[in-house]
Amino acid sequence: MRQPCRRILCTRMVKNLLQIGLLMGPLLSLVGCEPTCKKTCKKLLDCDSIETARTEVEECQASCEIQQDMFDGWEASDERERFKELKQCIRGNECADIASGVCYDEELYIW
């Protein structure tokens, strides 16, 4: 009789863990997830209200990746983390908010 109880208990635990994983998975993917330069550039270029020197996603992406690689090479620098936060801000806000400066960081050059 012990085996069936154990099996039921294990089945319930696995079921609960799967449900928690299904619920938390999408939330966890948003936390700390850094958007790619391509996705960030596409968002910027799709916003008519944002002026940018770049006109093509590929050109913007290349410039963004050069800056990101530069920050990756710097030791003891918080610019890389701020660059990540800038990309998250751009991807997470509406065009009008970005145009009004919600993501602006005077110490970071937006490619």
Contacts in CASP RR format, 6 or more apart in sequence:
PFRMAT RR
TARGET T0000
AUTHOR 0000-0000-0000
METHOD contacts of the structure
MODEL  1
MRQPCRRILCTRMVKNLLQIGLLMGPLLSLVGCEPTCKKTCKKLLDCDSI
ETARTEVEECQASCEIQQDMFDGWEASDERERFKELKQCIRGNECADIAS
GVCYDEELYIW
32 84 0 8 1.000
32 88 0 8 1.000
33 88 0 8 1.000
34 84 0 8 1.000
34 87 0 8 1.000
34 88 0 8 1.000
35 87 0 8 1.000
35 88 0 8 1.000
35 90 0 8 1.000
35 91 0 8 1.000
37 60 0 8 1.000
37 61 0 8 1.000
37 64 0 8 1.000
37 65 0 8 1.000
37 68 0 8 1.000
37 87 0 8 1.000
38 57 0 8 1.000
38 61 0 8 1.000
39 91 0 8 1.000
40 64 0 8 1.000
40 87 0 8 1.000
40 90 0 8 1.000
40 91 0 8 1.000
41 54 0 8 1.000
41 57 0 8 1.000
41 60 0 8 1.000
41 61 0 8 1.000
41 64 0 8 1.000
42 57 0 8 1.000
43 90 0 8 1.000
43 91 0 8 1.000
44 50 0 8 1.000
44 52 0 8 1.000
44 54 0 8 1.000
44 60 0 8 1.000
44 90 0 8 1.000
44 98 0 8 1.000
45 52 0 8 1.000
45 54 0 8 1.000
45 55 0 8 1.000
45 56 0 8 1.000
45 57 0 8 1.000
45 60 0 8 1.000
46 95 0 8 1.000
47 95 0 8 1.000
47 98 0 8 1.000
47 99 0 8 1.000
48 95 0 8 1.000
49 95 0 8 1.000
49 96 0 8 1.000
49 98 0 8 1.000
49 99 0 8 1.000
50 95 0 8 1.000
50 98 0 8 1.000
50 99 0 8 1.000
52 60 0 8 1.000
52 110 0 8 1.000
54 60 0 8 1.000
54 63 0 8 1.000
54 111 0 8 1.000
60 111 0 8 1.000
63 111 0 8 1.000
64 87 0 8 1.000
64 111 0 8 1.000
66 111 0 8 1.000
67 83 0 8 1.000
67 109 0 8 1.000
67 111 0 8 1.000
68 80 0 8 1.000
68 83 0 8 1.000
71 77 0 8 1.000
71 79 0 8 1.000
71 80 0 8 1.000
71 83 0 8 1.000
72 80 0 8 1.000
74 80 0 8 1.000
79 107 0 8 1.000
79 108 0 8 1.000
82 105 0 8 1.000
82 107 0 8 1.000
82 108 0 8 1.000
83 108 0 8 1.000
86 103 0 8 1.000
86 105 0 8 1.000
86 108 0 8 1.000
86 110 0 8 1.000
89 98 0 8 1.000
89 102 0 8 1.000
89 103 0 8 1.000
90 98 0 8 1.000
90 103 0 8 1.000
93 102 0 8 1.000
93 103 0 8 1.000
97 103 0 8 1.000
END
